[in-house]
Amino acid sequence: MNGASPRAGAWVAVSVVVLMGCSSAPTSSGPTSSAPTEPTKATVASRAADPTRSVGIVAIGHSGLTGEGTGARFEAVPAKSWATGSDPQVDSIYQRMVALQPGTKGHVANTAVGGALASALTSQARQALDAVPAPALVIIQTVDNDIECNGSNTAQVGQAVSDALALIHERSPNTKILVAGQLGRPSVAFITKLVAHDPTTKSDLTFDDPCSFFDAGGKLRPAGVAKLSAVIDRYEAETARACAAVPNCVTDGGVRKAYVDTIKNFSPDYAHLNARGQAAEAALIWPVVEALLNS
């Protein structure tokens, strides 16, 4: 579990399979890059000296950003990341930014790692900003692996996000920052549909705490579904508080929370998005990004 609670993982891409997904072993010992090309040393040095020239995109967080789910199990596939990928099938935020701002091309860094906790964000941000010193946009996707049923670590998660935001703003004060919320919420209807589609998932949705979706006898527990949803809202409120304290930082305003799960968008682990799902996620969040970039 990489130090995370049993709640980790579901919220990387799926809003019900809580024991899978981001809780997988990290897919890389270091950052991954979705860029077709890397900035030259001369470009980096020039832009580092002029932080007012905001160009490019950076992504930090967990496997929800690495393209995991589009390849082999636990494999990061940066080209198919909804945030920074280069595969036309996905039409990522990076690709859409290139279409909107052609100078974005080649200025992209994704240092997200599967299984990463919120405490890793500052280190990831530092590595990403070394490659793209003054990005127009930073996307942060976190929390999943930190989720605990009682939410006892909510303040710590908020502080970790605050620390990362402070570093980003200090190094690149004109960068726009998007703190993405959890994709969807637990749904009794979807859980029922998922277990009917693949009965083996029921064991992965049964925990030894009040957030369990099923009891020991295999009966669905709507109270557990509701409790986990409420806990996730607490984490999001804390990350939103951290974001509100930093200039140029916004959340998605509930757009991702409203997402409705569909089996067709999931990889075989039901915890990450396949290429179809990655494309859907990029399309979902793009209006928020476009408005942020134009603000």
C-alpha positions in Angstrom: 0.0 0.0 0.0 3.1 2.3 0.0 2.1 3.6 3.4 -1.3 4.6 2.3 -4.6 3.5 3.8 -6.8 0.8 2.3 -8.9 3.7 0.8 -6.0 4.5 -1.5 -6.3 4.0 -5.2 -9.9 4.1 -6.1 -9.9 7.7 -6.6 -7.2 7.9 -9.1 -9.6 7.0 -11.7 -12.5 5.0 -10.4 -14.8 6.1 -7.6 -15.6 2.7 -6.2 -12.7 0.2 -6.4 -11.0 1.5 -3.3 -8.3 -1.2 -2.8 -6.9 -1.0 -6.3 -5.5 1.7 -8.6 -3.2 4.3 -7.1 -2.3 1.9 -4.3 -0.3 -0.1 -6.7 3.4 -0.1 -6.6 5.0 3.0 -8.0 5.5 2.6 -11.8 8.8 4.4 -11.8 11.5 5.2 -9.4 11.6 8.8 -10.7 9.6 11.2 -12.8 8.1 10.4 -16.2 7.8 12.8 -19.1 5.0 12.9 -21.6 6.9 15.4 -23.7 7.7 14.4 -27.3 10.8 16.5 -26.8 12.6 18.0 -23.8 13.6 21.7 -23.6 17.2 22.3 -24.3 19.5 23.5 -21.6 19.6 26.9 -23.3 15.9 27.2 -23.2 15.6 26.2 -19.6 18.3 28.7 -18.6 16.7 31.5 -20.6 13.2 30.9 -19.1 14.5 30.3 -15.6 16.0 33.9 -15.9 12.6 35.2 -17.0 9.8 33.6 -14.9 7.3 36.1 -16.3 7.4 34.2 -19.6 4.9 31.4 -18.8 5.1 28.6 -21.3 4.1 24.9 -21.1 2.5 22.5 -18.7 3.5 20.5 -15.7 1.7 17.6 -13.9 2.4 16.2 -10.4 0.7 13.6 -8.3 -0.1 9.9 -8.6 -0.8 7.3 -11.3 -4.0 9.0 -12.3 -1.7 11.3 -14.3 0.8 8.7 -15.7 -1.4 7.0 -18.3 -1.5 3.8 -16.1 -4.4 1.7 -17.2 -3.6 2.1 -20.9 -0.8 -0.5 -20.9 0.3 -3.5 -18.9 -0.7 -3.7 -15.2 1.1 -1.1 -13.1 2.7 0.4 -16.3 3.0 4.1 -16.8 2.2 5.1 -20.4 3.1 8.8 -20.4 2.0 9.2 -24.1 -1.6 8.4 -23.0 -1.8 10.6 -20.0 -5.0 12.7 -20.0 -3.0 15.6 -18.8 0.3 15.6 -20.7 0.1 12.8 -23.2 1.1 13.0 -26.9 -1.2 10.3 -28.3 -3.9 11.8 -30.6 -6.4 9.2 -29.4 -6.4 10.9 -26.0 -6.2 14.5 -27.1 -4.7 15.5 -23.7 -4.7 18.9 -22.1 -1.1 19.3 -23.3 -2.2 18.7 -26.9 -5.2 21.1 -26.5 -2.9 23.7 -25.1 -0.5 23.3 -28.1 -3.5 24.0 -30.4 -4.5 27.0 -28.4 -0.9 28.3 -27.7 1.5 26.7 -30.3 4.5 27.8 -28.2 3.6 25.2 -25.7 4.9 22.4 -27.9 7.8 20.6 -26.2 7.5 22.4 -22.9 5.9 19.7 -20.8 7.0 17.7 -17.7 5.1 15.0 -15.8 6.7 13.9 -12.6 3.7 12.0 -11.2 4.4 8.5 -9.8 2.1 5.6 -9.2 1.3 5.2 -5.5 2.6 8.7 -4.6 1.3 10.4 -1.5 0.5 14.1 -1.1 3.8 14.4 0.8 5.6 13.7 -2.5 4.2 16.7 -4.3 6.8 19.3 -3.3 9.6 17.0 -4.5 7.8 16.3 -7.7 7.1 20.0 -8.3 10.8 20.8 -7.8 11.8 18.2 -10.4 9.2 19.3 -12.9 10.0 23.0 -12.6 13.7 22.1 -13.2 12.6 20.9 -16.6 9.9 23.6 -17.3 10.8 26.5 -15.1 7.8 28.8 -15.8 4.9 26.7 -17.1 1.6 28.3 -18.1 -0.2 25.6 -16.2 0.4 23.1 -13.4 -2.0 20.3 -12.8 -2.1 18.6 -9.4 -3.9 15.3 -8.8 -3.5 13.9 -5.3 -5.3 12.7 -2.1 -6.2 9.2 -3.4 -3.5 7.3 -1.6 -3.8 9.4 1.5 -7.5 8.6 2.1 -8.4 7.2 5.5 -11.9 6.3 6.6 -11.8 8.6 9.6 -10.1 11.4 7.7 -7.6 11.8 10.6 -4.8 13.0 8.3 -6.8 15.6 6.5 -4.8 18.5 7.9 -1.5 16.8 7.0 -2.7 16.3 3.4 -3.8 20.0 3.2 -0.4 21.1 4.5 1.4 18.9 1.9 -0.6 20.5 -0.9 0.1 24.0 0.6 3.8 23.3 0.7 3.8 22.3 -3.0 1.7 25.3 -4.0 4.0 27.6 -2.2 7.0 26.3 -4.0 5.3 26.5 -7.4 4.2 30.1 -6.8 7.6 31.2 -5.4 9.5 29.8 -8.4 6.9 30.8 -11.1 4.5 33.4 -9.7 2.5 33.8 -13.0 1.8 30.1 -13.4 -1.9 29.1 -13.3 -2.5 26.1 -11.0 -5.3 23.6 -11.2 -5.9 21.3 -8.2 -8.1 18.6 -9.6 -10.7 17.0 -7.4 -11.5 13.3 -7.1 -13.0 11.8 -10.3 -16.6 10.8 -9.4 -18.1 9.6 -6.1 -19.0 6.2 -4.8 -22.4 5.1 -6.2 -24.6 2.3 -5.1 -25.9 2.0 -8.6 -22.4 1.7 -10.1 -21.2 -0.7 -7.4 -24.1 -2.9 -8.1 -23.4 -2.8 -11.9 -19.7 -3.4 -11.4 -20.2 -6.5 -9.2 -22.7 -7.9 -11.6 -20.3 -7.4 -14.4 -17.3 -8.9 -12.4 -18.3 -10.6 -9.1 -14.6 -10.9 -8.1 -14.5 -7.2 -7.4 -16.8 -7.6 -4.3 -13.8 -8.7 -2.2 -11.9 -5.6 -3.2 -14.8 -3.5 -2.0 -15.0 -5.0 1.5 -12.9 -3.4 4.3 -12.6 -3.8 8.0 -13.9 -0.3 8.8 -17.1 1.7 8.5 -16.4 2.8 5.0 -16.7 -0.8 3.7 -19.2 -1.1 0.8 -20.1 -4.7 1.8 -20.5 -6.4 5.2 -19.0 -9.7 6.1 -22.0 -11.5 4.7 -21.6 -9.8 1.3 -24.5 -7.5 1.7 -24.2 -4.0 0.2 -23.8 -1.2 2.8 -25.1 2.1 1.5 -23.9 3.7 4.8 -20.3 2.8 3.9 -20.7 4.3 0.5 -22.1 7.5 2.0 -19.4 7.7 4.7 -16.6 7.4 2.2 -18.1 10.1 0.0 -18.4 12.4 3.0 -14.7 11.7 3.9 -13.6 12.6 0.4 -15.5 15.8 0.6 -13.5 16.7 3.7 -10.2 16.1 1.9 -11.4 18.2 -1.0 -12.4 21.0 1.3 -8.9 21.0 2.8 -7.1 21.0 -0.6 -9.5 23.8 -1.8 -8.6 25.8 1.3 -4.9 25.4 0.5 -5.5 26.4 -3.1 -7.5 29.5 -2.2 -4.6 30.9 -0.3 -2.4 31.0 -3.4 -2.7 33.4 -6.3 -3.6 31.9 -9.7 -4.8 28.6 -8.1 -8.2 27.1 -8.7 -10.0 23.8 -8.2 -12.2 22.3 -10.9 -15.3 23.6 -9.2 -16.9 20.2 -8.8 -16.7 19.2 -12.4 -14.8 16.0 -11.6 -17.0 15.2 -8.6 -20.0 15.1 -10.9 -18.4 12.6 -13.2 -20.5 9.4 -13.6 -18.5 6.1 -13.8 -18.9 3.9 -16.8 -17.3 0.4 -17.1 -16.3 1.1 -20.7 -13.8 3.8 -19.5 -11.9 1.5 -17.2 -8.9 -0.7 -17.6 -9.2 -4.4 -16.6 -8.2 -3.5 -13.0 -11.3 -1.3 -12.8 -9.1 1.3 -11.0 -7.5 3.2 -13.8 -8.8 4.7 -17.0 -8.2 3.1 -20.4 -7.4 5.2 -23.4 -11.1 5.9 -23.9 -11.4 7.0 -20.3 -8.3 9.2 -20.5 -9.8 11.0 -23.5 -13.1 11.4 -21.6 -11.2 12.9 -18.7 -9.3 15.4 -20.8 -12.5 16.5 -22.5 -14.2 16.8 -19.1 -11.6 19.1 -17.6 -10.6 21.1 -20.7 -13.3 23.9 -20.3 -12.0 24.5 -16.8 -8.4 24.7 -18.0 -9.3 26.9 -21.0 -11.1 29.4 -18.7 -8.2 29.4 -16.3 -5.6 30.0 -19.0 -7.8 32.9 -20.3 -8.3 34.5 -16.9 
